[in-house]
Amino acid sequence: MTASTTTDRGRLTSARFYITFRCNSLCGYCNVWQDDKFKGYEELTLERGRQILDELYELGVRYVDFTGGEPVLHPHIDGIVQHAKSLGMAVEITSNGIRFAQHIEAIVPYVDTMNVSLDTLRPDRYRQIRGVPTLDRALDVIQKVVATGSGNLKLICVVTRENVDEIPDLLRFAHENRTTVYFSGMFEYFDEQDTVRDTNRTARKLKLIEQNGKPLADATAGRAGRMDESEPTGGPIAEQLIRLLHQPYALVNLHFRKYMETLDPTAPTDCYANKRILTVGPDGRLVLPCYHAFDNSVAWDRPLRELVEDPEFLRVRDEEVGHRSECRSCTVFPYIGLSFSHRFDKVFLYQALSEEIAKFKRQFTDPLFPRLPLDLEQLHSRYSELEHLIDQALPTPRPPESADHFYRFETTGTGVRSEFAAGELSVAELIGDYAHGECWGIQRSPHTWIRLVYRELVPALRELLPQEAYESVVAELYEVQLAWWYAYLTRYYQGTEQLDGTAAEKTVAGFLTRTGALLPEAPAATRVREVLLHAGCVLGLSPETLAPLAVRTPFPEAALIAKHLLLIASDAELPRYAELLPEEAAEPLRRAPLAPPTGDVPPLDPETARLLGQDNPLPATVDEATAEKLIAAVTALAPEDREGLAARLLTHELRTPGAVRRRGAELRSRGTATD
């Protein structure tokens, strides 16, 4: 592979800032204190620390993770963290808590997430894992941070064979302190990651599996077996963690688990080190290829905007990252995880599910613990059904042809086909999917409605409803989320034609009806009806069921609702659905039965035409080279130029409702929803 000659600085969005390599723990699964390559680095002054943050911000970095080593061993950590927050960055910091007490006031109010490592509640085991007898200090810091009421504390428990039996105790501790604990599997990036070493063997050098891309024949041997061997409790760790999915105050990353299950150690890894995330060392150097395989760097002897154009930086990024043999079995979530938002595949679906559940917990269900009734066994059963659908029924998408594409697509004589969505996509939808810069903006994804639920619907209900009625809605959230996903996937995705989504649709329909009936006559209730109407129309629930939720004034999702109805509703139903929507969204539904499936394509609005470089109307069909040029035109736009682009492209698409109907013929052949 030939190294690129430039860096698209707008894509460098995150930074892992190893502000010091010094540490006051001797964790058996960490190499920072055991490997000489991490010793002897000069550390930044306060002024230089602020300067490098300014330069990171100039590059486009908007998230910084302060880590180490132990970050609070740096003499200027307080001021450096505060400066990052003053720039508007999202800030995260991870500490072992041993010396953090004196920094609580100076740091906690200035970070979005405060991570404290806590693998055990037993002093002897803590010393065995961490190498120091300081559990009391860590627990004291946790309780003091909780007492601030900041709400940004997250405990991180790395689950291994040695502490898996403590999961119930750690969960109880989280409940008592009303703080989240993230139960993490073990990252694997050097030998025997899932085994805690004897910390008395100080200064043990942990050798990386290979250096500089030189392959080692058995580099990945034994990985899967080590992660799945029997634990003391009698079952695989992963299976125990999945049962914590809906437990109050427990955080489980489904996407990390699924990534590990599907990892192919013979294939290059889709790692974003130096592509979207920079690794900054204690003296400001850019660590290459990443912290975990660190054997190269570019010194901070000139502005960062020049360092990311350095030939060695580009060579390592393009030739080594993801391609070394240790990269091919790497599971280091902070680097690999960034790629999940840029590949529309099953791992992304699980990421969306995980983040939705985490948001439901943090904002709505955890604050009502323990009085909120949750049937955890039933939720686990419902999740298992959805997991089976995703894993077994949905096709496994092939990697896209370009590293800059979210999904693989093929152009046809009449549109575009992807490997997830049933039926055809329009060219406008294809390029509109890139308007938000990540897969979170993809139009045909089940997460689009759930995002409205946690961002708008439930917060509005908290203000509108009496407490008892509000809590009755919150008690349904998890089951409704899982039912929505099941119903959406069976209606809109390939591979699900033989599955019956009727029960899931009934669950969603019941929620919509019950919630709608609770609403008072108040202006704020209109937005709730809009969100409820969105779900019902997208699933094709009957117009009669949805009539009490009708909204005839314009609202943001009306055009998207109209498009879904054009795809799935029968000709006879379209006029009845039109009565539920604002006039601008209703008009294409009334016109569709008589509109030709093909015909002249209307011109783009002037602003969209300018941004896409299209002098002529956007064609109904294009060859793949033209499609790639249009995608490249969108991804090259500044964020402010992309604002509103997807909505304008959707409006453009609705100007030819007959063409939308034609693209939905395959979906309509699946039948209609049952209320």
PAVO-448030 format. One line per field, with one value per residue (C-alpha): residue number from 1; residue in one letter; y, x, z. Coordinates in nm, 3 decimals. Layout:
N
num c(NUM,...);
residu c(a,...);
north c(Y,...);
east c(X,...);
up c(Z,...);
This chain:
675
num c(1,2,3,4,5,6,7,8,9,10,11,12,13,14,15,16,17,18,19,20,21,22,23,24,25,26,27,28,29,30,31,32,33,34,35,36,37,38,39,40,41,42,43,44,45,46,47,48,49,50,51,52,53,54,55,56,57,58,59,60,61,62,63,64,65,66,67,68,69,70,71,72,73,74,75,76,77,78,79,80,81,82,83,84,85,86,87,88,89,90,91,92,93,94,95,96,97,98,99,100,101,102,103,104,105,106,107,108,109,110,111,112,113,114,115,116,117,118,119,120,121,122,123,124,125,126,127,128,129,130,131,132,133,134,135,136,137,138,139,140,141,142,143,144,145,146,147,148,149,150,151,152,153,154,155,156,157,158,159,160,161,162,163,164,165,166,167,168,169,170,171,172,173,174,175,176,177,178,179,180,181,182,183,184,185,186,187,188,189,190,191,192,193,194,195,196,197,198,199,200,201,202,203,204,205,206,207,208,209,210,211,212,213,214,215,216,217,218,219,220,221,222,223,224,225,226,227,228,229,230,231,232,233,234,235,236,237,238,239,240,241,242,243,244,245,246,247,248,249,250,251,252,253,254,255,256,257,258,259,260,261,262,263,264,265,266,267,268,269,270,271,272,273,274,275,276,277,278,279,280,281,282,283,284,285,286,287,288,289,290,291,292,293,294,295,296,297,298,299,300,301,302,303,304,305,306,307,308,309,310,311,312,313,314,315,316,317,318,319,320,321,322,323,324,325,326,327,328,329,330,331,332,333,334,335,336,337,338,339,340,341,342,343,344,345,346,347,348,349,350,351,352,353,354,355,356,357,358,359,360,361,362,363,364,365,366,367,368,369,370,371,372,373,374,375,376,377,378,379,380,381,382,383,384,385,386,387,388,389,390,391,392,393,394,395,396,397,398,399,400,401,402,403,404,405,406,407,408,409,410,411,412,413,414,415,416,417,418,419,420,421,422,423,424,425,426,427,428,429,430,431,432,433,434,435,436,437,438,439,440,441,442,443,444,445,446,447,448,449,450,451,452,453,454,455,456,457,458,459,460,461,462,463,464,465,466,467,468,469,470,471,472,473,474,475,476,477,478,479,480,481,482,483,484,485,486,487,488,489,490,491,492,493,494,495,496,497,498,499,500,501,502,503,504,505,506,507,508,509,510,511,512,513,514,515,516,517,518,519,520,521,522,523,524,525,526,527,528,529,530,531,532,533,534,535,536,537,538,539,540,541,542,543,544,545,546,547,548,549,550,551,552,553,554,555,556,557,558,559,560,561,562,563,564,565,566,567,568,569,570,571,572,573,574,575,576,577,578,579,580,581,582,583,584,585,586,587,588,589,590,591,592,593,594,595,596,597,598,599,600,601,602,603,604,605,606,607,608,609,610,611,612,613,614,615,616,617,618,619,620,621,622,623,624,625,626,627,628,629,630,631,632,633,634,635,636,637,638,639,640,641,642,643,644,645,646,647,648,649,650,651,652,653,654,655,656,657,658,659,660,661,662,663,664,665,666,667,668,669,670,671,672,673,674,675);
residu c(m,t,a,s,t,t,t,d,r,g,r,l,t,s,a,r,f,y,i,t,f,r,c,n,s,l,c,g,y,c,n,v,w,q,d,d,k,f,k,g,y,e,e,l,t,l,e,r,g,r,q,i,l,d,e,l,y,e,l,g,v,r,y,v,d,f,t,g,g,e,p,v,l,h,p,h,i,d,g,i,v,q,h,a,k,s,l,g,m,a,v,e,i,t,s,n,g,i,r,f,a,q,h,i,e,a,i,v,p,y,v,d,t,m,n,v,s,l,d,t,l,r,p,d,r,y,r,q,i,r,g,v,p,t,l,d,r,a,l,d,v,i,q,k,v,v,a,t,g,s,g,n,l,k,l,i,c,v,v,t,r,e,n,v,d,e,i,p,d,l,l,r,f,a,h,e,n,r,t,t,v,y,f,s,g,m,f,e,y,f,d,e,q,d,t,v,r,d,t,n,r,t,a,r,k,l,k,l,i,e,q,n,g,k,p,l,a,d,a,t,a,g,r,a,g,r,m,d,e,s,e,p,t,g,g,p,i,a,e,q,l,i,r,l,l,h,q,p,y,a,l,v,n,l,h,f,r,k,y,m,e,t,l,d,p,t,a,p,t,d,c,y,a,n,k,r,i,l,t,v,g,p,d,g,r,l,v,l,p,c,y,h,a,f,d,n,s,v,a,w,d,r,p,l,r,e,l,v,e,d,p,e,f,l,r,v,r,d,e,e,v,g,h,r,s,e,c,r,s,c,t,v,f,p,y,i,g,l,s,f,s,h,r,f,d,k,v,f,l,y,q,a,l,s,e,e,i,a,k,f,k,r,q,f,t,d,p,l,f,p,r,l,p,l,d,l,e,q,l,h,s,r,y,s,e,l,e,h,l,i,d,q,a,l,p,t,p,r,p,p,e,s,a,d,h,f,y,r,f,e,t,t,g,t,g,v,r,s,e,f,a,a,g,e,l,s,v,a,e,l,i,g,d,y,a,h,g,e,c,w,g,i,q,r,s,p,h,t,w,i,r,l,v,y,r,e,l,v,p,a,l,r,e,l,l,p,q,e,a,y,e,s,v,v,a,e,l,y,e,v,q,l,a,w,w,y,a,y,l,t,r,y,y,q,g,t,e,q,l,d,g,t,a,a,e,k,t,v,a,g,f,l,t,r,t,g,a,l,l,p,e,a,p,a,a,t,r,v,r,e,v,l,l,h,a,g,c,v,l,g,l,s,p,e,t,l,a,p,l,a,v,r,t,p,f,p,e,a,a,l,i,a,k,h,l,l,l,i,a,s,d,a,e,l,p,r,y,a,e,l,l,p,e,e,a,a,e,p,l,r,r,a,p,l,a,p,p,t,g,d,v,p,p,l,d,p,e,t,a,r,l,l,g,q,d,n,p,l,p,a,t,v,d,e,a,t,a,e,k,l,i,a,a,v,t,a,l,a,p,e,d,r,e,g,l,a,a,r,l,l,t,h,e,l,r,t,p,g,a,v,r,r,r,g,a,e,l,r,s,r,g,t,a,t,d);
north c(0.000,0.344,0.600,0.895,1.230,1.428,1.404,1.513,1.705,1.735,1.362,1.379,1.408,1.240,1.217,0.980,1.193,0.984,1.281,1.070,0.716,0.717,0.511,0.434,0.094,-0.226,-0.386,-0.733,-0.686,-0.353,-0.302,0.068,0.003,-0.315,-0.207,0.018,0.190,0.388,0.525,0.854,1.090,1.463,1.586,1.899,2.222,2.383,2.628,2.355,2.138,2.418,2.480,2.122,2.120,2.438,2.268,1.954,2.169,2.342,2.000,1.925,1.720,1.759,1.470,1.410,1.119,1.188,0.861,0.713,0.594,0.768,1.115,1.289,1.221,1.499,1.823,2.035,1.795,2.027,2.323,2.113,1.940,2.272,2.418,2.129,2.191,2.567,2.488,2.307,1.959,1.652,1.545,1.205,1.103,0.764,0.726,0.449,0.683,0.641,1.009,1.162,1.299,1.624,1.682,1.629,1.997,2.091,1.811,1.652,1.961,1.990,1.638,1.469,1.125,1.048,0.687,0.510,0.159,-0.086,-0.455,-0.591,-0.502,-0.741,-0.584,-0.895,-0.939,-0.566,-0.592,-0.902,-0.732,-0.378,-0.458,-0.200,-0.211,0.099,-0.022,0.202,0.511,0.417,0.354,0.684,0.875,0.702,0.801,1.159,1.197,1.051,1.306,1.595,1.503,1.550,1.240,1.181,0.899,0.561,0.267,0.039,-0.327,-0.541,-0.887,-1.176,-1.531,-1.393,-1.159,-1.288,-1.424,-1.067,-0.940,-0.956,-0.768,-0.499,-0.461,-0.423,-0.159,0.030,0.015,0.141,0.432,0.493,0.503,0.316,0.029,-0.072,-0.443,-0.472,-0.772,-0.780,-0.591,-0.817,-0.655,-0.853,-1.205,-1.375,-1.065,-1.245,-1.368,-1.138,-1.170,-1.193,-0.830,-0.928,-0.986,-0.616,-0.471,-0.771,-0.665,-0.761,-0.809,-0.721,-1.008,-0.858,-0.538,-0.332,-0.559,-0.869,-1.163,-1.425,-1.753,-1.813,-1.449,-1.513,-1.872,-1.952,-1.620,-1.753,-2.045,-1.827,-1.596,-1.880,-2.119,-2.208,-1.953,-2.026,-1.968,-2.234,-2.035,-1.804,-1.449,-1.305,-1.495,-1.368,-1.011,-1.020,-1.093,-0.757,-0.575,-0.436,-0.447,-0.101,0.081,-0.189,-0.096,-0.365,-0.296,-0.533,-0.407,-0.488,-0.840,-0.886,-0.744,-1.000,-1.282,-1.195,-1.088,-1.254,-1.270,-1.336,-1.010,-0.649,-0.466,-0.159,0.054,0.433,0.508,0.817,0.825,0.967,0.942,1.071,0.927,1.196,1.107,1.278,1.517,1.593,1.347,1.158,0.794,0.548,0.336,0.352,0.326,-0.051,-0.122,0.185,0.152,0.475,0.839,1.184,1.446,1.759,1.998,2.186,2.248,1.941,2.044,1.978,1.659,1.494,1.560,1.412,1.133,0.887,0.958,0.897,0.584,0.424,0.523,0.378,0.081,-0.044,0.051,-0.247,-0.453,-0.569,-0.920,-0.798,-0.553,-0.845,-0.984,-0.653,-0.578,-0.240,-0.074,0.295,0.261,-0.008,0.133,0.455,0.254,0.118,0.450,0.448,0.096,0.023,-0.343,-0.569,-0.430,-0.083,-0.215,-0.357,-0.030,0.158,-0.089,-0.055,0.322,0.340,0.112,0.313,0.637,0.489,0.376,0.694,0.935,0.747,0.400,0.420,0.730,0.530,0.230,0.026,0.099,0.064,-0.288,-0.466,-0.826,-0.896,-1.254,-1.148,-0.869,-1.114,-1.344,-1.058,-0.952,-1.308,-1.315,-0.991,-1.112,-1.426,-1.214,-0.993,-1.274,-1.541,-1.376,-1.057,-1.092,-1.023,-0.721,-0.738,-0.457,-0.149,-0.098,0.223,0.285,0.611,0.440,0.334,0.031,-0.157,-0.068,-0.158,0.063,-0.076,0.052,0.225,0.309,0.163,-0.156,-0.205,-0.531,-0.452,-0.263,-0.455,-0.292,-0.010,0.314,0.634,0.816,1.101,0.866,0.713,1.045,1.183,0.905,1.076,1.422,1.364,1.225,0.901,0.607,0.776,0.978,0.679,0.702,0.336,0.237,0.137,0.374,0.683,0.660,0.544,0.848,1.065,0.865,0.940,1.287,1.428,1.199,1.081,1.416,1.583,1.324,1.382,1.741,1.668,1.370,1.298,1.096,0.768,0.796,0.895,0.594,0.363,0.485,0.444,0.089,-0.002,0.155,-0.148,-0.382,-0.121,-0.060,-0.430,-0.468,-0.163,-0.301,-0.641,-0.490,-0.244,-0.503,-0.752,-0.483,-0.308,-0.540,-0.827,-1.182,-1.130,-1.210,-1.531,-1.383,-1.271,-0.925,-0.913,-0.955,-0.685,-0.448,-0.509,-0.422,-0.091,-0.018,-0.073,0.165,0.433,0.403,0.403,0.690,0.898,0.850,0.991,1.322,1.639,1.917,2.125,2.272,2.058,1.744,1.809,1.713,1.388,1.306,1.376,1.126,0.864,0.918,0.871,0.518,0.413,0.534,0.388,0.045,0.084,0.058,0.127,0.489,0.429,0.328,0.636,0.885,1.016,1.105,1.307,1.627,1.865,2.133,2.098,1.904,1.787,1.417,1.457,1.414,1.100,0.957,1.031,0.850,0.538,0.535,0.566,0.262,0.032,0.147,0.029,0.269,0.254,0.347,0.642,0.899,0.788,0.832,1.172,1.288,1.233,1.452,1.817,1.923,1.933,1.569,1.463,1.595,1.328,1.055,1.181,1.220,0.887,0.647,0.842,0.939,0.759,0.528,0.691,1.027,1.355,1.419,1.767,1.990,2.018,2.331,2.580,2.535,2.155,2.170,2.404,2.184,1.868,2.036,1.931,2.167,1.921,1.742,1.460,1.152,0.869,0.625,0.661,0.442,0.355,0.604,0.889,0.768,0.765,1.121,1.239,1.068,1.225,1.566,1.527,1.394,1.681,1.944,2.138,2.043,2.371,2.304,1.954,2.096,2.048,1.865,1.532,1.706,1.889,1.565,1.396,1.679,1.641,1.268,1.325,1.536,1.210,0.993,0.743,0.661,0.611,0.375,0.172,0.135,0.009,-0.263,-0.537,-0.407,-0.393,-0.754,-0.850,-0.751,-0.496,-0.453,-0.603,-0.385);
east c(0.000,0.131,0.126,-0.107,0.056,-0.179,-0.395,-0.758,-0.734,-1.112,-1.126,-0.895,-1.167,-1.025,-0.707,-0.575,-0.343,-0.094,-0.005,0.238,0.367,0.439,0.202,0.153,-0.006,0.158,-0.135,-0.054,-0.235,-0.069,0.268,0.329,0.528,0.692,0.844,1.151,1.026,0.780,1.045,1.235,1.004,1.005,0.653,0.482,0.465,0.125,0.193,0.299,0.005,-0.236,-0.054,-0.084,-0.455,-0.496,-0.322,-0.535,-0.847,-0.721,-0.689,-1.055,-1.014,-1.325,-1.276,-0.972,-0.912,-0.652,-0.488,-0.151,0.010,-0.181,-0.284,-0.288,0.084,0.135,0.199,-0.024,-0.309,-0.572,-0.496,-0.452,-0.789,-0.959,-0.813,-0.943,-1.295,-1.262,-1.201,-1.536,-1.387,-1.557,-1.317,-1.263,-1.011,-0.923,-0.765,-0.691,-0.815,-0.514,-0.413,-0.722,-0.887,-0.694,-0.799,-1.176,-1.273,-1.025,-1.107,-1.451,-1.656,-1.451,-1.483,-1.772,-1.669,-1.465,-1.344,-1.211,-1.071,-1.225,-1.174,-1.244,-1.375,-1.139,-0.817,-0.606,-0.729,-0.691,-0.328,-0.285,-0.433,-0.305,0.017,-0.046,-0.253,-0.464,-0.824,-0.935,-0.813,-0.992,-1.320,-1.284,-1.242,-1.541,-1.765,-1.637,-1.699,-2.049,-2.111,-2.040,-2.355,-2.167,-2.326,-2.024,-1.854,-1.809,-1.638,-1.441,-1.414,-1.194,-1.345,-1.099,-1.099,-0.959,-1.250,-1.552,-1.698,-1.722,-1.966,-2.263,-2.069,-1.953,-2.305,-2.436,-2.169,-2.282,-2.644,-2.556,-2.355,-2.591,-2.308,-2.245,-1.998,-1.871,-1.799,-1.530,-1.376,-0.999,-0.829,-0.581,-0.270,0.014,0.064,-0.191,-0.406,-0.677,-0.442,-0.335,0.037,0.224,0.299,0.601,0.780,0.850,1.018,0.910,0.931,0.623,0.735,0.495,0.404,0.596,0.766,0.763,0.523,0.745,0.505,0.524,0.361,0.179,0.097,-0.275,-0.266,-0.478,-0.663,-1.016,-0.949,-0.808,-1.109,-1.363,-1.210,-1.416,-1.426,-1.473,-1.849,-1.884,-1.962,-1.793,-1.742,-1.920,-2.239,-2.239,-2.189,-2.474,-2.716,-2.621,-2.750,-3.062,-2.937,-2.955,-2.621,-2.444,-2.291,-2.221,-2.092,-2.268,-2.064,-1.730,-1.854,-1.977,-1.658,-1.457,-1.688,-1.646,-1.282,-1.083,-0.718,-0.602,-0.748,-0.633,-0.804,-1.016,-0.823,-0.852,-0.522,-0.377,-0.679,-0.941,-0.766,-0.421,-0.206,-0.012,0.279,0.389,0.623,0.376,0.514,0.271,0.303,0.313,0.137,-0.049,0.027,-0.006,0.231,0.447,0.785,0.797,0.700,0.715,0.859,0.653,0.913,0.677,0.301,0.076,-0.071,0.277,0.335,0.025,0.174,0.510,0.611,0.680,0.344,0.168,0.369,0.289,-0.077,-0.118,0.120,0.128,-0.192,-0.425,-0.178,0.078,0.023,-0.052,-0.302,-0.490,-0.589,-0.613,-0.922,-0.821,-1.160,-1.055,-0.891,-1.103,-1.427,-1.407,-1.443,-1.779,-1.951,-1.817,-1.917,-2.288,-2.277,-2.392,-2.138,-2.283,-2.632,-2.515,-2.340,-2.666,-2.852,-2.592,-2.589,-2.968,-2.984,-2.710,-2.898,-3.226,-3.048,-2.860,-3.145,-3.462,-3.454,-3.156,-3.289,-3.607,-3.417,-3.520,-3.893,-3.915,-4.039,-3.817,-3.861,-3.494,-3.553,-3.817,-3.596,-3.310,-3.542,-3.656,-3.297,-3.199,-3.472,-3.342,-2.983,-3.079,-3.246,-2.940,-2.685,-2.870,-3.130,-2.964,-2.701,-2.343,-2.240,-1.915,-1.665,-1.728,-1.521,-1.374,-1.245,-1.442,-1.778,-2.022,-2.152,-2.108,-2.355,-2.421,-2.583,-2.869,-3.054,-3.304,-3.125,-2.889,-2.890,-2.717,-2.659,-2.887,-3.191,-3.459,-3.559,-3.378,-3.232,-3.236,-2.916,-3.040,-3.073,-2.730,-2.546,-2.774,-2.654,-2.313,-2.442,-2.387,-2.035,-2.112,-2.351,-2.571,-2.717,-2.816,-3.182,-3.288,-3.166,-3.375,-3.188,-3.347,-3.673,-3.523,-3.296,-3.609,-3.743,-3.453,-3.376,-3.728,-4.020,-3.937,-3.792,-4.115,-4.329,-4.136,-4.262,-4.612,-4.729,-4.792,-4.509,-4.698,-4.796,-4.441,-4.295,-4.540,-4.399,-4.037,-4.111,-4.195,-3.893,-3.665,-3.932,-4.057,-3.701,-3.644,-3.987,-3.928,-3.595,-3.744,-4.042,-3.829,-3.574,-3.840,-4.013,-3.719,-3.415,-3.306,-3.312,-3.618,-3.892,-3.994,-3.993,-4.314,-4.292,-4.660,-4.603,-4.335,-4.560,-4.842,-4.607,-4.514,-4.876,-4.989,-4.720,-4.822,-5.189,-5.132,-4.886,-5.104,-5.400,-5.199,-5.124,-5.287,-5.413,-5.096,-4.873,-4.578,-4.785,-4.779,-4.413,-4.484,-4.762,-4.523,-4.269,-4.538,-4.690,-4.345,-4.315,-4.665,-4.640,-4.294,-4.421,-4.736,-4.981,-5.336,-5.445,-5.739,-5.505,-5.292,-5.578,-5.559,-5.192,-5.252,-5.046,-5.133,-4.874,-4.521,-4.261,-3.904,-3.968,-4.281,-4.097,-3.919,-4.255,-4.404,-4.119,-4.160,-4.533,-4.466,-4.241,-4.475,-4.841,-5.098,-5.252,-5.582,-5.418,-5.212,-5.499,-5.594,-5.237,-5.229,-5.500,-5.258,-4.974,-4.893,-4.992,-4.639,-4.584,-4.941,-4.928,-4.688,-4.907,-5.218,-5.031,-4.846,-5.116,-5.136,-4.770,-4.558,-4.286,-4.036,-4.018,-3.832,-3.616,-3.669,-3.365,-3.197,-3.241,-2.960,-2.775,-2.766,-2.662,-2.377,-2.253,-2.263,-2.116,-2.422,-2.519,-2.780,-3.061,-2.950,-2.999,-3.229,-2.948,-2.571,-2.272,-2.053,-1.783,-2.034,-2.184,-1.837,-1.774,-2.101,-2.018,-1.672,-1.830,-2.047,-1.773,-1.543,-1.794,-1.741,-1.985,-2.171,-2.223,-2.356,-2.615,-2.958,-2.827,-2.994,-3.329,-3.306,-3.218,-3.519,-3.746,-3.605,-3.680,-4.044,-4.097,-4.116,-4.343,-4.400,-4.029,-4.031,-4.329,-4.141,-3.842,-4.073,-4.247,-4.039,-4.124,-4.498,-4.491,-4.416,-4.766,-4.892,-4.869,-5.128,-5.272);
up c(0.000,-0.089,0.189,0.146,0.093,0.319,0.628,0.622,0.946,0.974,1.044,1.345,1.606,1.918,2.121,2.386,2.596,2.794,3.008,3.213,3.194,3.567,3.781,4.149,4.080,3.960,3.778,3.654,3.321,3.237,3.076,3.144,3.465,3.339,3.011,2.997,2.684,2.901,3.135,3.141,2.952,3.016,3.094,2.970,3.165,3.216,2.934,2.693,2.798,2.711,2.385,2.264,2.348,2.141,1.850,1.887,1.880,1.566,1.401,1.475,1.795,2.011,2.255,2.474,2.710,2.980,3.075,3.163,3.382,3.656,3.530,3.870,3.912,3.658,3.850,3.622,3.553,3.706,3.484,3.171,3.219,3.287,2.969,2.761,2.893,2.830,2.462,2.448,2.427,2.570,2.845,3.004,3.266,3.412,3.755,4.001,4.274,4.501,4.499,4.342,4.659,4.648,4.285,4.314,4.322,4.048,3.804,3.854,3.751,3.432,3.292,3.118,3.243,3.553,3.540,3.848,3.816,4.063,3.992,4.340,4.686,4.865,4.997,4.942,4.588,4.516,4.618,4.404,4.097,4.150,4.330,4.605,4.929,4.855,4.815,5.103,4.919,4.598,4.785,4.972,4.645,4.489,4.779,4.778,4.404,4.447,4.722,4.484,4.290,3.962,3.809,3.583,3.775,3.609,3.774,3.543,3.637,3.415,3.453,3.455,3.590,3.914,3.998,3.804,4.127,4.261,4.001,4.245,4.513,4.272,4.139,4.495,4.560,4.250,4.366,4.714,4.572,4.280,4.030,3.707,3.687,3.344,3.336,3.070,2.907,2.884,2.604,2.431,2.294,2.447,2.575,2.803,2.852,3.042,3.314,3.598,3.655,3.978,4.054,4.264,3.935,3.901,3.594,3.388,3.026,2.829,2.473,2.195,1.969,1.681,1.580,1.261,1.080,1.095,1.125,1.394,1.299,1.628,1.700,1.737,1.856,2.155,2.175,2.139,2.367,2.642,2.638,2.650,2.902,3.209,3.490,3.860,3.838,3.571,3.259,3.011,3.134,2.832,2.910,3.266,3.153,2.902,3.184,3.334,3.025,3.195,3.553,3.716,3.722,3.516,3.181,2.921,2.571,2.333,2.039,2.202,2.271,1.913,1.770,1.966,1.853,1.486,1.489,1.213,1.328,0.972,0.835,0.877,1.163,1.097,1.346,1.358,1.526,1.351,1.120,1.354,1.690,1.783,2.061,2.246,2.472,2.796,2.612,2.332,2.079,1.855,1.960,1.668,1.575,1.909,2.279,2.289,2.001,2.067,1.899,1.698,1.734,1.580,1.817,1.891,1.757,1.526,1.512,1.515,1.182,1.038,1.237,1.086,0.742,0.838,0.596,0.878,1.042,0.708,0.636,0.970,0.942,0.594,0.599,0.959,1.144,1.131,0.927,1.181,1.306,1.661,1.510,1.357,1.695,1.880,2.089,2.232,2.240,2.246,1.904,1.741,1.881,1.680,1.360,1.473,1.398,1.042,0.933,0.895,0.993,1.274,1.519,1.463,1.530,1.861,1.939,1.885,2.108,2.384,2.379,2.385,2.689,2.862,2.803,2.926,3.242,3.318,3.245,3.337,3.493,3.733,3.913,3.990,4.130,4.329,4.307,3.927,3.841,3.586,3.476,3.402,3.288,3.038,2.909,2.867,2.671,2.445,2.390,2.300,2.034,1.884,1.905,1.715,1.446,1.401,1.418,1.219,0.994,0.877,0.606,0.707,0.501,0.314,0.378,0.161,-0.149,-0.006,0.345,0.339,0.277,0.548,0.357,0.033,-0.241,-0.601,-0.858,-1.064,-1.366,-1.139,-0.814,-0.555,-0.346,-0.013,0.173,0.470,0.340,0.150,-0.177,-0.350,-0.222,-0.421,-0.510,-0.288,0.011,-0.053,-0.043,0.229,0.459,0.464,0.558,0.931,0.898,1.086,1.063,1.323,1.035,0.820,0.729,0.734,1.076,1.379,1.608,1.449,1.645,1.977,1.966,1.968,2.262,2.495,2.363,2.351,2.431,2.783,2.902,2.785,2.962,3.284,3.278,3.148,3.352,3.719,3.873,3.878,3.511,3.415,3.595,3.419,3.086,3.199,3.314,2.952,2.783,2.757,2.624,2.377,2.255,2.187,2.023,1.804,1.684,1.608,1.423,1.226,1.117,1.007,0.802,0.636,0.630,0.411,0.544,0.766,0.513,0.691,1.041,1.210,1.363,1.463,1.838,1.839,1.643,1.895,2.180,2.017,1.924,2.283,2.411,2.161,2.253,2.630,2.622,2.392,2.626,2.917,2.746,2.878,2.655,2.657,2.384,2.496,2.438,2.063,2.038,2.220,1.972,1.684,1.817,1.884,1.539,1.385,1.527,1.429,1.071,1.012,1.123,0.913,1.203,1.088,1.033,1.267,1.553,1.493,1.449,1.811,1.746,1.427,1.396,1.113,1.191,1.045,1.248,1.171,1.101,0.887,0.555,0.680,0.792,0.450,0.276,0.491,0.417,0.045,0.076,0.271,0.264,0.009,-0.241,-0.052,0.279,0.158,0.161,0.514,0.635,0.466,0.708,0.997,0.869,0.790,0.440,0.301,0.402,0.310,-0.047,-0.185,-0.029,-0.209,-0.536,-0.526,-0.657,-0.983,-1.008,-1.269,-1.132,-1.365,-1.534,-1.539,-1.233,-1.087,-1.035,-0.698,-0.494,-0.571,-0.239,-0.261,-0.627,-0.534,-0.250,-0.461,-0.768,-0.972,-1.252,-1.375,-1.188,-0.959,-1.180,-1.074,-1.139,-1.158,-1.216,-0.919,-1.012,-1.010,-0.682,-0.526,-0.646,-0.492,-0.160,-0.167,-0.230,0.081,0.309,0.204,0.318,0.638,0.915,0.880,0.507,0.576,0.816,0.664,0.356,0.438,0.494,0.160,-0.021,0.142,0.030,-0.320,-0.314,-0.216,-0.528,-0.725,-0.504,-0.785,-0.789,-0.410,-0.449,-0.708,-0.477,-0.200,-0.403,-0.240,0.107,0.035,-0.077,0.285,0.399,0.650,1.023,1.255,1.531);
